[in-house]
Amino acid sequence: MIYTSNYSRMGSSPYAIAISAYPPKFFRGPHIKALAPPWKLVENYKAGHITEHQYAEQYFNHLLMLETSAQEIVESIPDNSILLCFESPFDFCHRRLLALWIENETTIKIPEWFDDKTKNVIEFYDKTLEY
């Protein structure tokens, strides 16, 4: 299983792998820069020049231009790895777009990592919403 998270929650994990263009200075783990969105794409989004939809389209195009397939990416990442970027859980970010792309290309699910306490809260709200 591969997971996603952010630096503030899991940046010190021995399973953490950076997938942002520039990891924080404290981060000492491996870095797969090819999975980071192009910096110009990030700048355009932060400046409000493109929408989330346009960002997603351009990031997916970036992934399709890689010289490796989604399956090869998954096979190159050790089991229990946690792919990190900066955004908080539930915020729009490229790590979740990457997970979606991999799922669509391979049927392999890459969930967001949550500790047991957070999982219990999420499950409680999910069950509450079913009623």
N, C-alpha and C positions, 0 to 999 in steps of 0.2 A: 504494500500500500504506500502511496505517495500522498502527501498532504500539502496544503498551502497555509501560510500565516503571514505575520508581519514581524519586523525586526524587534519591536518593543515587547512582543509576547514571547517570541521564540528565537531571537537573535543569538542567544548564548547556548542553544541546544547543539549537541555534537552532531545532530542530524540535519542541521540547517544548511541550506544552499541559497546563495543570493541569486536573484534573477532580475535585479534592477540594474540600471546602467552604472550607478555609483552607490555601492553599499556604504553604510555608515562607517565612520573611522573605527569604531569599537569591534566591528565584525571581523572575525578571523577565519571563517569557513570558506569553502569553495564558492566559486562564482561562475555562473553560466551566462556570460554577457549576451550571447546570441539570443537568449529568450527575453531580454529587455526590449522594451519598445524603443525605436529610434528617438534620440533626444529631441529632435525637431517636433516629433509627434507629441511628446510630453509638453513641450513649450506651447505649442498651438492649443492644446487642450486647457492647460492652466491659464492661458491668456483669454480663454473664452472664444477663440477663433473657430473651434470645431465643437460639435456636440458629442455626447457619449457614443451615439450611434456611429458617427463618422470616425471617432477614435477607434471603436471596435472594428469597423471595416478595415481601417488602415493597419491596425495591429494584426488582424487575421491575414491580410495581404503580406505583411512582414514575415509572419510564420510560414506562409506558403512559399516564400522566396528562399527559405533556409535550404541548405543542401542536404538536410536530413528529414526524415519523416517523423510524424508524431510517434509511431511505434518505436523507431530508433531512439528518439528522445527518452521515452519511458524506459527502454532497455538500458540506457546509459546512466540512469539515475538509480542509486542504491535504494533498496527497500527501506521503508520508514523515513525516508528523506522528507524534509519540510521546505518547500520552495517559498522564499521570502521576498516581499517588497515592503513599502512603507505604509500603505493605507491600512486603516482599521478594518476589522471584520464588518461585513455588511455594507461597506463603502464600495463604490465603483472602482475597479482596479484591474490592471493587466494580469495579475496572477490568477484571478478568477476567469478571465477571458482565456488564458492559456489552458486552464483546467477544462473549460467548456470545449475548446478546440480539440484537446486530446481526447476527451470523451466522445465527441462527434466523429473523430477520425479512427478511434480504436475500440470504443465501448468501455474503456477503462475509466472508472470514476476516480477523481482526485478531490476529496472533500477538504473543506477548511478544518484545520486542527482546532479542537476545543478541549479544555480539560474537563474532567468528569462533572464538576460543579456547573460549568457553563452548559454542557450537554443536557444536564437535568433541567435547567431553566428553559432551554430551547424546546425540549420535548414537552414540558409542561405547557408552554405557550402554544405549541403546535396542537396539542390535544385540546386545549381550551378553544382554539379557533375552529376545531371540527364541530363544535356544538352550535 
